[in-house]
Amino acid sequence: GESAAQAELAALQCDRTDENAELLERFGRINAGRSEILHMRCRLAAGRYDFEAAEGMLLQLRAKADWSYQTARLHIACQKGDAEEIDDAYRSCIAAGICTGGPEIALSQFYYFFKNSEENIRRALQMLQPLASSMADNVPFLQGLFRLQLAGGNEDACRAHYQSLPKGLASSAVLAPFGFYFAARDGQH
């Protein structure tokens, strides 16, 4: 589970989805009954715009694990980009009691990267704000929150939050660019 998730993340970060898909296919054959592997394969298929394969896996997930089914359904909806389908999948996640922040993070990323507007940035920030204290040391969460704050014109809030982070967290490879951004804005080149 964990090693496959790490492999998926590394491959996606390097934009090596073909290699990632091949790895997950092999891993899936070895661990055919594991819903978390099916979940990753489903999300990857949606990320490659292979909706037929993703929806086939989604049906399999529905019988195995509600959390995996609901979050994969939201991911597929975000990849398709239909606002009504996205809202429906999000409401379904909430109704199912999925409150780990996953649906909010996925939807906020969709708004930031694919449906970027003032209204959607504001909406994404409203979804993430309640999670900020419980994810205070989650680097990917903070990266998304800071991006949204800057996109929404909340530079002062973003700066204050960034500067309040412990030095080790603020200097991480993912968050350090925000420090460079603020230094540049202050004329420190």
Sequence and secondary structure as in RCSB ss.txt:
>XXXX:A:sequence
GESAAQAELAALQCDRTDENAELLERFGRINAGRSEILHMRCRLAAGRYDFEAAEGMLLQLRAKADWSYQTARLH
IACQKGDAEEIDDAYRSCIAAGICTGGPEIALSQFYYFFKNSEENIRRALQMLQPLASSMADNVPFLQGLFRLQL
AGGNEDACRAHYQSLPKGLASSAVLAPFGFYFAARDGQH
>XXXX:A:secstr
 HHHHHHHHHHHHTT HHHHHHHHHHHHHHTTT HHHHHHHHHHHHHTT HHHHHHHHHHHHHH HHHHHHHHHH
HHHHHT HHHHHHHHHHHHHTT  SSHHHHHHHHHHHHTS  HHHHHHHHHHHGGGTTTTTT HHHHHHHHHHHH
HTT HHHHHHHHHHS HHHHTSTTTHHHHHHHHHHTT  
